[in-house]
Amino acid sequence: MGKPEFLELLAFHLGPLHIGATVLTTWLLMALLVGFVWFGTRRLSVDSPSRLQMALEGTVLALQQAIEDTAPGNDARLLPFIGTLWLFIAAANLMGLVPGLRSPTGDLSLTVALAMLVFLSVHWFGIRIDGLRAYLRHYLDPNPILLPFHLLGEVTRTLALAVRLFGNMMSLEMAALLVLLVAGFLAPIPLLMLHIVEALVQAYIFGTLALVYVAGALQSHELNKKE
């Protein structure tokens, strides 16, 4: 059900692993992003920057400011991960606009993988800053009896991240398909605008939640220092 996927014709098996359309689309997107960044940064100039350079610098500054507002003093540390996450998800959500392709974020396997990256990054930054023992100790605050609730919260918010993005993108594509079936091609532009807005909103929500989770681990470190 849905649009035919061109990359599904190129699917293959790598041992026991099935490399399907979602993985191929993700690889294609990664290659396009790397190529775009290389093209946009190969001739940087301070005196006469190009329009593309100014657009890239504006995007980086906007991401940096958003991170600084949520996790003050940690923008340089978090920008590579959070910025990449924001841009990748936005581009992945918009891949559904390309004829013959579907948004890879409409596949639960990819959104689970992204949520697991966020889960691991929270603990990575927490342990890297606090140390393993001090970081694990914060799960016992303010009372050790709350440990099961802390652990349950870690699992549920990770699942919520994955399911929220997957459900919203899948429902968006299904809604667009139903409208096209009913109205034919009388409403392509409104559907296009709806897809673009929703894709950007979902990328913003996912990236913001990831940032809040990581910032929470950093703030626990600040509280431990004050104590």
C-alpha positions in Angstrom: 0.0 0.0 0.0 1.4 3.5 -0.9 3.7 4.7 -3.5 5.9 2.2 -5.4 9.4 2.3 -4.2 12.1 2.4 -6.8 14.9 1.4 -4.4 12.9 -1.7 -3.4 13.9 -3.1 -6.8 17.6 -2.8 -5.7 17.1 -4.6 -2.4 19.5 -7.5 -1.6 20.7 -9.7 1.2 24.0 -9.4 3.0 24.3 -12.7 4.7 21.3 -13.0 7.0 20.6 -9.2 6.7 18.0 -7.9 4.3 19.1 -4.5 2.8 15.7 -3.1 1.8 14.4 0.2 0.6 14.6 1.9 4.0 18.3 1.2 4.4 19.1 2.1 0.7 17.2 5.3 1.1 19.1 6.1 4.3 22.4 5.4 2.6 21.4 7.6 -0.4 20.4 10.4 2.0 23.6 10.2 3.9 25.6 10.4 0.7 23.6 13.4 -0.5 24.1 15.2 2.8 27.8 14.6 2.8 28.1 15.7 -0.8 26.0 18.9 -0.1 28.1 19.8 2.9 31.3 19.2 1.0 30.1 21.4 -1.9 28.9 24.1 0.4 32.1 24.3 2.5 34.8 23.7 -0.2 35.3 27.5 -0.9 34.6 29.3 2.4 35.4 33.0 2.4 35.4 35.6 5.1 35.4 38.6 2.8 32.9 37.6 0.1 30.8 34.6 1.3 28.5 33.0 -1.2 24.7 32.8 -0.6 25.0 29.1 0.1 27.7 29.8 2.7 25.6 32.4 4.4 22.6 30.0 4.4 24.8 27.3 6.0 26.2 29.6 8.5 22.7 30.9 9.4 21.5 27.3 9.9 24.5 26.4 12.1 24.0 29.6 14.2 20.3 28.9 14.6 21.1 25.3 15.8 23.8 26.6 18.1 21.5 29.2 19.7 18.7 26.6 20.2 21.2 24.3 22.0 22.6 27.2 24.0 19.1 28.1 25.2 18.4 24.6 26.4 21.9 23.6 27.7 23.9 26.8 28.4 27.6 26.4 27.9 27.3 23.1 26.1 26.6 24.3 22.5 30.0 23.3 21.2 29.8 19.9 22.8 26.3 19.1 21.6 26.1 20.8 18.2 27.7 17.9 16.2 25.2 15.3 17.4 22.0 17.4 17.9 22.6 19.4 14.7 23.2 16.3 12.6 20.2 14.7 14.1 18.0 17.6 13.3 19.2 18.0 9.7 19.1 14.2 9.0 15.5 13.8 10.2 14.3 16.8 8.4 15.9 15.6 5.2 14.6 12.0 5.8 11.1 13.3 6.3 11.2 15.3 3.1 12.4 12.2 1.0 8.8 11.2 0.6 8.4 14.1 -1.8 10.7 12.5 -4.3 8.7 10.4 -6.8 9.4 6.7 -6.3 10.7 7.1 -2.7 9.2 7.0 0.7 10.4 8.8 3.9 12.6 6.3 5.7 11.3 7.7 9.0 8.0 6.1 8.0 9.7 2.8 8.9 9.7 1.8 12.6 13.1 0.2 12.3 14.8 3.5 11.5 12.9 5.5 14.1 13.9 2.9 16.7 17.5 3.2 15.6 17.4 7.0 16.0 15.7 6.7 19.4 18.5 4.2 20.5 21.1 6.7 19.4 19.5 9.3 21.6 19.3 6.8 24.5 23.0 6.0 24.2 24.0 9.6 23.7 22.3 10.6 26.9 24.4 8.1 28.9 27.5 8.8 26.9 27.5 12.5 27.7 26.4 11.8 31.3 29.2 9.3 31.9 31.8 11.3 30.0 31.2 14.4 32.2 30.3 12.9 35.5 32.2 9.6 35.5 30.5 6.2 35.6 30.0 6.0 39.4 28.7 9.5 39.9 26.4 9.2 36.9 24.9 5.9 38.0 24.4 7.4 41.5 22.0 10.0 40.2 19.5 7.2 39.5 19.3 6.7 43.3 18.4 10.4 43.9 16.4 11.5 45.8 15.6 8.1 47.2 16.8 4.6 46.1 13.2 3.4 46.1 12.7 5.4 42.9 15.3 3.4 41.0 12.7 1.2 39.1 10.8 4.4 38.1 13.9 6.0 36.8 14.7 2.9 34.7 11.1 2.6 33.5 11.3 6.3 32.4 14.4 5.7 30.4 12.7 2.9 28.5 9.3 4.6 28.0 10.7 7.9 26.7 12.9 6.0 24.2 9.9 4.0 22.9 7.9 7.2 22.8 10.5 8.9 20.6 10.5 6.1 18.1 6.8 5.5 17.9 5.9 9.3 17.8 8.1 10.0 14.7 7.1 6.7 13.0 3.3 7.2 13.6 3.3 10.8 12.5 5.2 10.2 9.3 3.2 7.1 8.4 -0.1 8.8 9.1 1.0 11.8 7.0 1.7 9.6 4.0 -1.5 7.6 4.4 -3.5 10.9 4.7 -1.9 12.2 1.5 -2.7 9.0 -0.3 -6.3 9.1 0.8 -6.7 12.7 -0.3 -5.2 11.9 -3.7 -7.6 9.0 -4.1 -10.6 11.1 -3.3 -9.6 14.4 -4.9 -7.3 13.1 -7.6 -4.6 15.7 -8.6 -6.8 18.7 -7.7 -4.9 19.4 -4.5 -1.2 18.6 -5.1 0.1 22.0 -3.8 -1.8 22.0 -0.5 -0.6 18.4 0.1 3.0 19.4 -0.8 2.9 22.2 1.7 1.3 20.0 4.4 4.1 17.4 3.9 6.9 20.0 4.1 5.5 21.7 7.2 4.8 18.4 9.0 8.2 17.0 8.0 10.0 20.0 9.5 7.8 20.1 12.6 8.4 16.4 13.3 12.2 16.8 12.9 12.1 19.8 15.2 10.1 17.9 17.9 12.4 14.8 17.8 15.6 16.9 17.9 14.2 19.1 20.7 13.3 16.1 22.8 16.7 14.6 22.2 18.3 17.9 23.3 16.1 18.1 26.4 17.1 14.5 27.4 20.8 15.1 26.9 20.5 18.5 28.7 18.9 16.7 31.6 21.9 14.5 32.0 24.2 17.6 31.9 22.1 19.4 34.5 22.3 16.5 36.9 26.1 16.9 36.6 25.8 20.6 37.5 23.6 19.7 40.5 26.1 17.1 41.7 28.9 19.7 41.5 27.0 22.2 43.6 26.3 19.5 46.2 
